[in-house]
Amino acid sequence: MDLGSDSLGDLDAAATLALAERDVPTRRQQAVDRLLLLQHWAVLHAEDPQARPGAVPVSRGGDRLVRLGGEGTPLASELCWAELAIAFETGAIALRNQAGQALDLRHRLPLLWALVQELRVEPWVGQKVAAMTRGLTREQAAVVDAAVADAAAESPGRLLAIAEAKTIEADLEGYRARLAEEAKRTGVWVSRPKAGDLVDAEKGEPGTGRMSAKLPLTEVVEGAAMVDDVAEVLAVHGDHDPHDPPTRDQLRAQAFGLLVTDPHAAAALLDQADAPPSPETEDREPARCRRGSVARPPCWCTSPTASYPDKKTGSPGWRASARCCWSRSQTSSSIVRSPCSR
């Protein structure tokens, strides 16, 4: 579709929508053609480079056959993709990843690949399913292939959710092992200044920075609750400009900074807020019921980003689509999980 501002000027809303609908098959076909080209390029480079006369040994940088896809996909030359990447005007690593997905679709997910070629399923959905099932055996991938093909009429998000569930079901032990390995990958990271950051004119340093942490889910929920509590105390007792009050995000940032740099001061703020109200403040309505309140324990809703099967039964537990409510017990510091009432 080659559109210019002149050709679009006379289109009303209905005509614009109709034009967008007509573009869907064209866009999908272009993506399918790209996958076909990647598959064909792999076929053209299936010969072992080390079998050629005068081949440079792999130890000295020579080419070799590698498997870009999962189990059951053919081998292809490792160094051939740079040339095709230049033709596509894209990165070689990204192109190799796409080639692996294209080979997975053709050799491991034939039912889904047929639907993609018929333009009934978005090619990018097929590629995501291919990447999702990369670690499965060919037989396990066939289970996912059949389930996704049966749900071809569903939305892309629903298809990916079905593929994720079937991938877990096909290799439950492997999924548990990946969960255990992922649980070990915790840490705290501080971003480094980069080009384009706003710099303080006096200090010559960026005005703000980023700190991120990867923690167990219960600690994330507990930490978020603590940040909310301190932010609410700062909203009531902080020294703010009445003409330019801080936003909720700014209050949370102040609370997080206080908890990280001076946790004793943050604890003192919470103790101050828990103190019996004075005659001047007893009629003040709190911004929110804080932790320790008998009237209503606070509630923080979270949506886990992965499925957690029950270790005894093997049945799926909390899923990405599920919402659960985490609240602090009124009598202890333990986290309690209960169905969300919202």
Residue frames relative to the residue before (quaternion, step in Angstrom):
aa qw qx qy qz dx dy dz
M 1.0000 0.0000 0.0000 0.0000 0.00 0.00 0.00
D 0.0716 -0.7979 0.5985 -0.0046 3.55 -0.64 1.18
L 0.0425 0.8251 -0.5553 0.0949 3.53 -0.17 1.29
G 0.1252 -0.7651 0.6269 0.0773 3.52 -1.13 0.71
S 0.6777 -0.4894 0.3413 0.4299 3.55 -1.20 0.30
D 0.6336 0.5401 -0.3436 0.4345 3.61 1.06 -0.67
S 0.6945 0.4798 -0.2880 0.4521 3.59 0.93 -0.86
L 0.6809 0.4824 -0.2902 0.4684 3.60 1.16 -0.49
G 0.5252 0.6975 -0.3933 0.2880 3.56 1.15 -0.50
D 0.7421 0.4187 -0.2298 0.4702 3.59 1.03 -0.72
L 0.5407 0.6369 -0.4025 0.3742 3.61 1.24 -0.01
D 0.2924 -0.7219 0.5952 0.1977 3.55 -1.00 0.84
A 0.7528 -0.3923 0.2548 0.4631 3.60 -1.27 -0.01
A 0.6659 0.5106 -0.3134 0.4447 3.61 0.88 -0.91
A 0.6727 0.4881 -0.2996 0.4686 3.58 0.94 -0.85
T 0.6271 0.5324 -0.3368 0.4581 3.58 1.06 -0.70
L 0.6492 0.5049 -0.3111 0.4763 3.59 1.00 -0.83
A 0.6441 0.5190 -0.3229 0.4599 3.58 0.97 -0.81
L 0.6476 0.5148 -0.3118 0.4674 3.57 1.03 -0.80
A 0.6400 0.5167 -0.3214 0.4692 3.57 1.04 -0.78
E 0.6411 0.5201 -0.3224 0.4632 3.61 1.00 -0.77
R 0.6626 0.4999 -0.3099 0.4636 3.58 0.98 -0.79
D 0.6378 0.5491 -0.3290 0.4282 3.57 1.15 -0.50
V 0.5268 0.6686 -0.4088 0.3293 3.61 1.16 -0.50
P 0.6899 0.4557 -0.3194 0.4630 3.67 0.71 -0.87
T 0.6336 0.5346 -0.3381 0.4454 3.59 1.00 -0.75
R 0.6677 0.4998 -0.2983 0.4641 3.55 0.92 -0.91
R 0.6605 0.4982 -0.3099 0.4686 3.58 0.94 -0.83
Q 0.6538 0.5175 -0.3239 0.4470 3.58 0.95 -0.84
Q 0.6203 0.5345 -0.3438 0.4596 3.59 1.03 -0.71
A 0.6600 0.4944 -0.3098 0.4733 3.59 0.99 -0.80
V 0.6336 0.5152 -0.3309 0.4728 3.59 1.04 -0.75
D 0.6368 0.5296 -0.3286 0.4539 3.58 0.95 -0.84
R 0.6328 0.5245 -0.3348 0.4608 3.58 1.02 -0.74
L 0.6532 0.5003 -0.3127 0.4746 3.59 0.98 -0.82
L 0.6337 0.5227 -0.3277 0.4667 3.60 1.02 -0.74
L 0.6331 0.5240 -0.3257 0.4675 3.58 1.02 -0.77
L 0.6516 0.5099 -0.3164 0.4639 3.58 0.96 -0.83
Q 0.6455 0.5091 -0.3192 0.4714 3.58 0.99 -0.81
H 0.6682 0.4955 -0.3042 0.4642 3.58 0.94 -0.86
W 0.6274 0.5343 -0.3405 0.4527 3.58 1.00 -0.76
A 0.6353 0.5184 -0.3270 0.4698 3.58 1.04 -0.74
V 0.6364 0.5202 -0.3298 0.4643 3.60 1.02 -0.76
L 0.6625 0.5163 -0.3022 0.4508 3.58 0.99 -0.84
H 0.7655 0.3083 -0.1627 0.5409 3.58 1.17 -0.52
A 0.3336 0.7591 -0.4887 0.2714 3.56 1.03 0.85
E 0.5377 0.6190 -0.4082 0.4014 3.61 1.25 -0.18
D 0.5112 -0.6575 0.4639 0.3019 3.56 -0.99 0.83
P 0.3790 -0.7482 0.4911 0.2355 3.63 -0.50 1.10
Q 0.6376 0.5455 -0.3335 0.4297 3.58 1.10 -0.59
A 0.6171 0.5508 -0.3448 0.4438 3.59 1.27 -0.27
R 0.5489 0.6149 -0.3996 0.4012 3.61 1.23 -0.18
P 0.5744 -0.5892 0.4335 0.3675 3.58 -1.10 0.62
G 0.8381 0.1762 -0.1438 0.4958 3.58 -0.93 0.88
A 0.2967 0.7776 -0.5087 0.2205 3.60 1.19 0.40
V 0.4481 -0.6664 0.5298 0.2728 3.55 -1.09 0.82
P 0.4913 -0.6722 0.4557 0.3149 3.61 -0.77 0.93
V 0.5963 -0.5816 0.4160 0.3648 3.56 -1.13 0.67
S 0.6310 0.5556 -0.3329 0.4270 3.59 1.04 -0.75
R 0.7323 0.3646 -0.2216 0.5307 3.58 1.24 -0.38
G 0.7105 -0.4795 0.2451 0.4530 3.56 1.20 0.56
G 0.4283 0.7220 -0.4549 0.2972 3.58 1.19 0.22
D 0.5992 -0.5805 0.4252 0.3510 3.52 -1.30 0.41
R 0.0292 -0.7840 0.6201 0.0060 3.56 -1.28 0.41
L 0.5352 -0.5946 0.4850 0.3531 3.54 -1.33 0.19
V 0.0129 -0.7817 0.6233 -0.0179 3.56 -1.02 0.89
R 0.3929 -0.6833 0.5585 0.2584 3.53 -1.28 0.40
L 0.2305 -0.8034 0.5390 0.1045 3.56 -0.48 1.23
G 0.7337 0.3827 -0.2228 0.5154 3.58 1.10 -0.64
G 0.6971 -0.4488 0.3498 0.4362 3.52 -1.25 -0.44
E 0.7845 -0.3048 0.2394 0.4841 3.51 -1.33 -0.27
G 0.7828 0.3224 -0.2456 0.4721 3.57 -0.89 0.95
T 0.5935 0.5435 -0.3799 0.4561 3.60 1.24 -0.10
P 0.5389 -0.6462 0.4286 0.3293 3.60 -1.07 0.67
L 0.5211 -0.6155 0.4963 0.3213 3.52 -1.30 0.44
A 0.0559 -0.7817 0.6205 0.0287 3.55 -1.24 0.51
S 0.6607 -0.5099 0.3759 0.4029 3.54 -1.26 0.43
E 0.4661 -0.7048 0.4671 0.2604 3.55 -0.95 0.87
L 0.7777 0.3858 -0.1833 0.4612 3.58 0.95 -0.87
C 0.5008 0.6892 -0.4183 0.3150 3.59 1.23 -0.01
W 0.6176 0.6150 -0.3435 0.3498 3.58 1.15 -0.51
A 0.5382 0.6159 -0.4160 0.3974 3.59 1.16 -0.36
E 0.6468 0.5280 -0.3187 0.4486 3.57 0.98 -0.85
L 0.6788 0.4683 -0.2915 0.4847 3.58 0.93 -0.87
A 0.6070 0.5560 -0.3564 0.4421 3.60 1.06 -0.68
I 0.6232 0.5239 -0.3401 0.4706 3.57 1.05 -0.71
A 0.6522 0.5115 -0.3160 0.4616 3.59 0.97 -0.84
F 0.7065 0.4352 -0.2507 0.4986 3.59 1.05 -0.80
E 0.3131 -0.7577 0.4991 0.2807 3.59 1.29 -0.33
T 0.5473 0.5582 -0.4213 0.4598 3.52 0.85 1.09
G 0.6487 -0.5268 0.3795 0.3971 3.56 -1.30 0.04
A 0.5523 -0.6391 0.4262 0.3238 3.58 -1.04 0.80
I 0.6559 0.5131 -0.3278 0.4462 3.61 0.94 -0.81
A 0.6521 0.5002 -0.3164 0.4738 3.58 0.94 -0.86
L 0.6583 0.5093 -0.3156 0.4556 3.57 0.98 -0.80
R 0.6268 0.5260 -0.3386 0.4645 3.59 1.03 -0.71
N 0.6319 0.5207 -0.3331 0.4676 3.59 1.01 -0.77
Q 0.6609 0.4958 -0.3040 0.4743 3.58 0.97 -0.84
A 0.6239 0.5331 -0.3402 0.4591 3.58 1.06 -0.71
G 0.6332 0.5262 -0.3291 0.4624 3.57 0.99 -0.78
Q 0.6500 0.5044 -0.3094 0.4768 3.57 1.02 -0.80
A 0.6404 0.5256 -0.3230 0.4575 3.59 0.99 -0.83
L 0.6728 0.4783 -0.2959 0.4806 3.59 0.97 -0.82
D 0.6100 0.5390 -0.3512 0.4626 3.59 1.05 -0.68
L 0.6477 0.5236 -0.3223 0.4500 3.58 0.90 -0.90
R 0.7167 0.4687 -0.2655 0.4429 3.57 0.83 -0.96
H 0.8082 0.3207 -0.1374 0.4744 3.58 0.83 -0.93
R 0.7736 0.3332 -0.1808 0.5077 3.63 1.14 -0.44
L 0.7793 0.2220 -0.1121 0.5752 3.59 1.17 -0.54
P 0.0007 0.8675 -0.4974 -0.0079 3.61 0.72 1.01
L 0.6318 0.5318 -0.3489 0.4431 3.62 1.02 -0.70
L 0.6691 0.4792 -0.2892 0.4889 3.57 0.94 -0.89
W 0.6354 0.5354 -0.3309 0.4474 3.58 0.98 -0.80
A 0.6298 0.5249 -0.3343 0.4648 3.60 1.02 -0.74
L 0.6593 0.4973 -0.3075 0.4727 3.60 0.99 -0.81
V 0.6254 0.5245 -0.3367 0.4695 3.57 1.04 -0.72
Q 0.6724 0.4910 -0.2997 0.4658 3.59 0.93 -0.84
E 0.6628 0.4748 -0.2981 0.4964 3.58 1.16 -0.58
L 0.4415 -0.7239 0.4180 0.3261 3.59 1.35 0.03
R 0.4426 0.6952 -0.4548 0.3375 3.58 1.18 0.49
V 0.7458 0.2327 -0.1486 0.6063 3.56 1.26 -0.39
E 0.5381 -0.6241 0.4574 0.3342 3.55 -1.00 0.82
P 0.5130 -0.6599 0.4462 0.3197 3.62 -0.84 0.88
W 0.6463 0.5226 -0.3415 0.4388 3.60 0.97 -0.73
V 0.5935 0.5402 -0.3676 0.4699 3.59 1.16 -0.52
G 0.6436 0.5139 -0.3203 0.4680 3.57 0.96 -0.83
Q 0.6517 0.5132 -0.3196 0.4579 3.58 0.98 -0.79
K 0.6506 0.5077 -0.3215 0.4643 3.59 0.99 -0.77
V 0.6386 0.5048 -0.3292 0.4785 3.58 0.99 -0.77
A 0.6281 0.5361 -0.3333 0.4549 3.57 1.02 -0.78
A 0.6751 0.4754 -0.2967 0.4799 3.58 0.92 -0.87
M 0.6393 0.5499 -0.3199 0.4319 3.57 1.05 -0.78
T 0.7562 0.3848 -0.1916 0.4933 3.57 1.03 -0.81
R 0.3208 0.7949 -0.4766 0.1952 3.60 1.27 0.08
G 0.7342 0.4494 -0.2461 0.4456 3.60 0.89 -0.85
L 0.5588 0.6123 -0.3919 0.3991 3.62 1.26 -0.07
T 0.5346 -0.5639 0.5017 0.3802 3.53 -1.26 0.30
R 0.6759 -0.4889 0.3477 0.4280 3.55 -1.26 0.25
E 0.6514 0.5095 -0.3161 0.4649 3.59 0.99 -0.77
Q 0.6549 0.5003 -0.3134 0.4719 3.58 0.98 -0.80
A 0.6347 0.5264 -0.3277 0.4612 3.59 1.02 -0.78
A 0.6070 0.5651 -0.3536 0.4327 3.59 1.10 -0.66
V 0.6016 0.5509 -0.3529 0.4583 3.61 1.11 -0.63
V 0.6644 0.4830 -0.2927 0.4895 3.56 0.94 -0.89
D 0.6264 0.5600 -0.3290 0.4311 3.58 0.97 -0.88
A 0.6855 0.4832 -0.2885 0.4618 3.58 0.86 -0.95
A 0.6639 0.5110 -0.3138 0.4469 3.60 0.94 -0.85
V 0.6742 0.4791 -0.3008 0.4748 3.59 0.92 -0.85
A 0.6390 0.5287 -0.3308 0.4502 3.59 0.97 -0.78
D 0.6450 0.5205 -0.3222 0.4574 3.60 1.01 -0.75
A 0.7434 0.3718 -0.2071 0.5160 3.60 1.16 -0.57
A 0.2069 0.8413 -0.4841 0.1223 3.58 1.21 0.46
A 0.6672 0.5208 -0.3055 0.4363 3.60 1.09 -0.63
E 0.5420 0.6320 -0.4001 0.3830 3.59 1.24 -0.21
S 0.6417 -0.5174 0.3974 0.4032 3.56 -1.32 0.23
P 0.6641 -0.5051 0.3536 0.4229 3.62 -1.17 0.39
G 0.6522 0.5197 -0.3211 0.4488 3.58 0.94 -0.82
R 0.6551 0.5023 -0.3041 0.4755 3.56 1.01 -0.82
L 0.6305 0.5346 -0.3318 0.4545 3.59 1.00 -0.79
L 0.6733 0.4873 -0.2984 0.4692 3.57 0.93 -0.87
A 0.6281 0.5253 -0.3387 0.4636 3.59 1.06 -0.71
I 0.6399 0.5063 -0.3207 0.4810 3.60 1.01 -0.81
A 0.6533 0.5148 -0.3148 0.4572 3.57 0.94 -0.87
E 0.6457 0.5162 -0.3231 0.4606 3.58 0.98 -0.81
A 0.6704 0.5010 -0.3040 0.4551 3.58 0.88 -0.93
K 0.6852 0.4756 -0.2861 0.4716 3.58 0.93 -0.87
T 0.6003 0.5491 -0.3592 0.4573 3.59 1.10 -0.62
I 0.6540 0.4930 -0.3033 0.4871 3.57 1.01 -0.82
E 0.6617 0.5163 -0.3058 0.4496 3.57 0.93 -0.93
A 0.6689 0.5241 -0.3044 0.4305 3.58 0.98 -0.83
D 0.7970 0.0935 -0.0327 0.5958 3.58 1.10 -0.64
L 0.0604 -0.8539 0.5168 0.0110 3.56 0.58 1.20
E 0.6652 0.5014 -0.3151 0.4547 3.58 0.93 -0.84
G 0.6407 0.5169 -0.3210 0.4682 3.55 1.02 -0.76
Y 0.6390 0.5227 -0.3253 0.4611 3.56 1.06 -0.75
R 0.6395 0.5135 -0.3282 0.4687 3.56 0.99 -0.78
A 0.6398 0.5197 -0.3262 0.4627 3.57 1.02 -0.78
R 0.6544 0.5024 -0.3152 0.4690 3.59 1.01 -0.78
L 0.6163 0.5355 -0.3413 0.4657 3.59 1.07 -0.71
A 0.6635 0.5021 -0.3046 0.4636 3.56 0.94 -0.90
E 0.6580 0.4955 -0.3089 0.4754 3.57 0.99 -0.80
E 0.6480 0.5170 -0.3157 0.4616 3.58 1.00 -0.82
A 0.6208 0.5598 -0.3439 0.4278 3.60 1.04 -0.72
K 0.6485 0.5206 -0.3201 0.4537 3.59 1.16 -0.49
R 0.6446 0.5366 -0.3196 0.4408 3.57 1.18 -0.46
T 0.2465 0.7587 -0.5565 0.2321 3.54 0.42 1.23
G 0.2264 0.7799 -0.5661 0.1415 3.55 -1.22 0.33
V 0.3241 -0.6900 0.6071 0.2242 3.52 -1.41 0.03
W 0.0807 -0.8104 0.5803 -0.0060 3.55 -0.87 1.00
V 0.1810 -0.7587 0.6196 0.0885 3.54 -1.10 0.83
S 0.4274 -0.7242 0.4813 0.2473 3.57 -0.77 1.03
R 0.3694 -0.7072 0.5589 0.2259 3.53 -1.19 0.60
P 0.5682 -0.5822 0.4332 0.3879 3.60 -1.06 0.59
K 0.0449 -0.7928 0.6078 0.0075 3.54 -1.06 0.77
A 0.6975 -0.4674 0.3370 0.4260 3.52 -1.28 0.33
G 0.7555 0.3589 -0.2845 0.4686 3.56 -0.92 0.94
D 0.5197 0.6252 -0.4247 0.3984 3.60 1.25 -0.20
L 0.4845 -0.6405 0.5057 0.3150 3.56 -1.10 0.72
V 0.1931 -0.8061 0.5566 0.0564 3.54 -0.83 1.07
D 0.4826 -0.6507 0.5106 0.2882 3.53 -1.05 0.89
A 0.4760 -0.7128 0.4387 0.2700 3.58 -0.74 1.08
E 0.7057 0.4598 -0.2738 0.4644 3.62 1.01 -0.72
K 0.7738 0.3608 -0.1892 0.4850 3.59 0.78 -1.00
G 0.3595 -0.7485 0.4880 0.2690 3.57 1.16 -0.45
E 0.5991 0.5382 -0.3527 0.4766 3.58 1.23 0.45
P 0.6270 -0.5266 0.3923 0.4191 3.60 -1.16 0.40
G 0.5201 -0.6707 0.4367 0.2981 3.55 -0.99 0.83
T 0.7907 0.0954 -0.0454 0.6030 3.57 1.12 -0.63
G 0.1560 -0.7636 0.6171 0.1082 3.54 -1.33 0.29
R 0.3918 -0.7117 0.5339 0.2345 3.53 -1.30 0.14
M 0.0496 -0.7623 0.6451 0.0193 3.54 -1.07 0.83
S 0.0174 -0.7994 0.6002 -0.0235 3.56 -0.78 1.03
A 0.1319 -0.7880 0.5998 0.0434 3.53 -1.18 0.65
K 0.1615 -0.7431 0.6405 0.1069 3.54 -1.18 0.66
L 0.0572 0.8166 -0.5569 0.1402 3.53 -0.41 1.34
P 0.6457 -0.4570 0.4037 0.4597 3.59 -1.25 0.08
L 0.6442 -0.5808 0.3367 0.3665 3.56 -1.05 0.81
T 0.6562 0.5141 -0.3336 0.4403 3.61 0.88 -0.84
E 0.6637 0.4904 -0.3124 0.4706 3.59 1.01 -0.73
V 0.6039 0.5410 -0.3561 0.4646 3.59 1.11 -0.61
V 0.6663 0.4934 -0.3003 0.4717 3.57 0.91 -0.93
E 0.6597 0.5093 -0.3014 0.4632 3.57 0.95 -0.92
G 0.6671 0.5030 -0.3038 0.4579 3.58 0.97 -0.85
A 0.6415 0.5165 -0.3238 0.4656 3.57 0.99 -0.81
A 0.6347 0.5250 -0.3242 0.4652 3.58 1.04 -0.77
M 0.6539 0.5094 -0.3136 0.4633 3.58 0.96 -0.84
V 0.6318 0.5201 -0.3312 0.4696 3.59 1.00 -0.80
D 0.6440 0.5190 -0.3194 0.4625 3.59 0.97 -0.83
D 0.6547 0.5227 -0.3200 0.4424 3.58 0.92 -0.88
V 0.6862 0.4664 -0.2892 0.4774 3.57 0.83 -0.95
A 0.6254 0.5407 -0.3411 0.4474 3.59 1.03 -0.75
E 0.6581 0.5047 -0.3181 0.4594 3.58 1.00 -0.75
V 0.6308 0.5081 -0.3375 0.4796 3.57 1.04 -0.69
L 0.6474 0.5090 -0.3181 0.4697 3.58 0.98 -0.80
A 0.6204 0.5491 -0.3476 0.4391 3.58 1.04 -0.70
V 0.7225 0.4259 -0.2380 0.4900 3.59 1.04 -0.80
H 0.8195 0.2754 -0.1054 0.4915 3.57 0.83 -1.02
G 0.5216 0.6616 -0.4152 0.3432 3.61 1.21 -0.14
D 0.4714 -0.6519 0.5204 0.2865 3.52 -1.29 0.44
H 0.1022 0.8228 -0.5423 0.1359 3.56 -0.08 1.32
D 0.5290 -0.5903 0.5033 0.3442 3.52 -1.29 0.48
P 0.3928 -0.7463 0.4751 0.2510 3.64 -0.50 1.09
H 0.6714 0.4909 -0.3005 0.4668 3.59 1.17 -0.51
D 0.7801 0.1647 -0.1021 0.5949 3.59 1.25 -0.30
P 0.0262 -0.8394 0.5429 0.0049 3.60 0.54 1.12
P 0.5441 -0.6318 0.4354 0.3394 3.60 -1.09 0.64
T 0.4951 -0.6338 0.5033 0.3159 3.53 -1.20 0.54
R 0.6875 -0.4573 0.3525 0.4404 3.55 -1.30 0.15
D 0.6539 0.5115 -0.3144 0.4603 3.58 0.96 -0.84
Q 0.6479 0.5107 -0.3207 0.4655 3.58 0.99 -0.78
L 0.6402 0.5116 -0.3248 0.4721 3.59 1.01 -0.74
R 0.6489 0.5025 -0.3200 0.4734 3.57 0.99 -0.77
A 0.6338 0.5195 -0.3349 0.4651 3.58 1.04 -0.73
Q 0.6366 0.5111 -0.3250 0.4774 3.60 1.00 -0.79
A 0.6564 0.5124 -0.3114 0.4578 3.57 0.97 -0.87
F 0.6533 0.5094 -0.3168 0.4618 3.57 0.93 -0.86
G 0.6563 0.5130 -0.3108 0.4577 3.57 0.94 -0.87
L 0.6554 0.5065 -0.3114 0.4657 3.57 1.01 -0.80
L 0.6580 0.5103 -0.3114 0.4579 3.59 0.97 -0.83
V 0.6884 0.4767 -0.2825 0.4680 3.58 1.05 -0.73
T 0.7761 0.3784 -0.1910 0.4669 3.57 0.84 -0.98
D 0.8118 0.0405 0.0043 0.5825 3.61 1.05 -0.67
P 0.0992 -0.8439 0.5244 0.0542 3.61 0.40 1.16
H 0.5976 0.5638 -0.3732 0.4310 3.61 1.11 -0.57
A 0.6429 0.5024 -0.3231 0.4795 3.59 1.01 -0.75
A 0.6325 0.5215 -0.3353 0.4642 3.59 1.03 -0.74
A 0.6469 0.5072 -0.3171 0.4729 3.59 1.01 -0.80
A 0.6350 0.5260 -0.3317 0.4584 3.57 1.03 -0.77
L 0.6242 0.5341 -0.3387 0.4587 3.59 1.05 -0.75
L 0.6699 0.4878 -0.3035 0.4703 3.57 0.92 -0.86
D 0.6301 0.5184 -0.3353 0.4709 3.60 1.03 -0.74
Q 0.6364 0.5284 -0.3267 0.4573 3.55 1.02 -0.81
A 0.6755 0.4876 -0.2998 0.4649 3.56 0.97 -0.83
D 0.6726 0.4935 -0.2946 0.4662 3.59 1.15 -0.59
A 0.5004 0.6649 -0.4231 0.3586 3.58 1.27 -0.24
P 0.6194 -0.5423 0.3923 0.4103 3.63 -1.12 0.53
P 0.5027 -0.6732 0.4410 0.3156 3.61 -0.87 0.85
S 0.4271 -0.6705 0.5500 0.2559 3.51 -1.19 0.70
P 0.6787 -0.4812 0.3310 0.4452 3.63 -1.18 0.31
E 0.6581 0.5228 -0.3240 0.4342 3.60 1.08 -0.66
T 0.7926 0.3309 -0.1556 0.4879 3.60 1.06 -0.68
E 0.4811 0.7071 -0.4387 0.2760 3.60 1.19 -0.19
D 0.6877 0.4546 -0.2951 0.4830 3.59 1.18 -0.46
R 0.5019 0.6637 -0.4309 0.3492 3.60 1.26 -0.09
E 0.3751 -0.7268 0.5353 0.2109 3.54 -0.89 0.97
P 0.3781 -0.7303 0.5091 0.2539 3.63 -0.64 0.98
A 0.5921 -0.5925 0.4133 0.3572 3.54 -1.17 0.63
R 0.7850 -0.1041 0.1014 0.6022 3.55 1.06 -0.73
C 0.5464 -0.5982 0.4638 0.3586 3.54 -1.17 0.54
R 0.2454 -0.8134 0.5130 0.1222 3.61 -0.51 1.15
R 0.7023 -0.4386 0.3383 0.4471 3.52 -1.37 0.13
G 0.7458 0.3632 -0.2900 0.4773 3.54 -1.05 0.75
S 0.5458 0.6193 -0.4070 0.3909 3.58 1.23 -0.24
V 0.3891 -0.7251 0.5184 0.2324 3.56 -0.91 0.93
A 0.5761 0.6241 -0.3828 0.3635 3.57 1.11 -0.62
R 0.7833 -0.1752 0.1505 0.5772 3.59 0.85 -0.97
P 0.3286 -0.7387 0.5438 0.2249 3.58 -0.57 1.03
P 0.5201 -0.6554 0.4384 0.3281 3.57 -0.99 0.74
C 0.2457 -0.7667 0.5827 0.1107 3.52 -1.23 0.54
W 0.0374 -0.7822 0.6219 0.0065 3.56 -0.85 0.94
C 0.2158 -0.7965 0.5538 0.1112 3.56 -0.54 1.13
T 0.0081 -0.7934 0.6081 -0.0252 3.52 -1.00 0.82
S 0.2129 -0.7525 0.6083 0.1361 3.54 -1.19 0.58
P 0.3338 -0.7529 0.5258 0.2128 3.62 -0.27 1.16
T 0.4423 -0.7311 0.4641 0.2334 3.57 -0.99 0.85
A 0.7730 0.2361 -0.1628 0.5659 3.61 1.20 0.03
S 0.5341 -0.6103 0.4745 0.3423 3.52 -1.29 0.26
Y 0.1476 -0.7799 0.6044 0.0688 3.56 -1.05 0.79
P 0.2257 -0.8080 0.5269 0.1365 3.61 -0.09 1.25
D 0.5523 -0.5830 0.4784 0.3552 3.50 -1.24 0.54
K 0.4654 -0.7229 0.4369 0.2643 3.59 -0.73 1.05
K 0.6858 0.4787 -0.2935 0.4629 3.60 1.08 -0.58
T 0.7892 0.3270 -0.1633 0.4935 3.57 0.78 -1.06
G 0.3898 -0.7277 0.4806 0.2959 3.58 1.15 -0.55
S 0.5117 0.6410 -0.4328 0.3742 3.58 1.23 0.01
P 0.5929 -0.5838 0.3997 0.3846 3.60 -1.08 0.64
G 0.2891 -0.7572 0.5635 0.1598 3.55 -1.06 0.77
W 0.8171 -0.0880 0.1019 0.5605 3.56 -0.73 -1.06
R 0.1390 -0.8061 0.5732 0.0483 3.57 -0.79 1.02
A 0.7147 -0.4621 0.3111 0.4229 3.50 -1.34 0.28
S 0.6986 0.4750 -0.2801 0.4560 3.59 1.04 -0.71
A 0.6061 0.5710 -0.3571 0.4231 3.57 1.23 -0.30
R 0.2077 -0.7461 0.6167 0.1410 3.56 -1.17 0.60
C 0.0282 -0.7960 0.6046 0.0071 3.52 -0.88 0.91
C 0.3548 -0.7468 0.5363 0.1696 3.51 -1.16 0.64
W 0.1498 -0.7902 0.5924 0.0472 3.54 -0.79 1.07
S 0.0453 0.8087 -0.5842 0.0522 3.58 -0.77 0.94
R 0.4449 -0.6696 0.5205 0.2877 3.53 -1.14 0.61
S 0.5040 -0.6538 0.4756 0.3038 3.55 -0.92 0.93
Q 0.5140 -0.6575 0.4562 0.3089 3.55 -1.04 0.74
T 0.7647 0.3846 -0.1963 0.4783 3.59 1.10 -0.54
S 0.7896 0.1749 -0.1176 0.5763 3.61 1.21 -0.14
S 0.5603 -0.6161 0.4431 0.3319 3.55 -1.30 0.11
S 0.4577 0.6963 -0.4514 0.3192 3.59 1.22 0.20
I 0.4431 -0.6634 0.5340 0.2800 3.51 -1.27 0.55
V 0.1346 -0.7898 0.5966 0.0468 3.55 -0.91 0.95
R 0.2096 -0.7747 0.5828 0.1278 3.59 -0.86 0.92
S 0.0811 0.7841 -0.6090 0.0873 3.53 -0.88 0.96
P 0.6321 -0.5250 0.3832 0.4219 3.62 -1.15 0.45
C 0.4880 -0.6708 0.4739 0.2955 3.53 -1.00 0.85
S 0.3240 -0.7672 0.5292 0.1624 3.56 -0.91 0.95
R 0.5284 0.6483 -0.4208 0.3513 3.56 1.24 -0.04
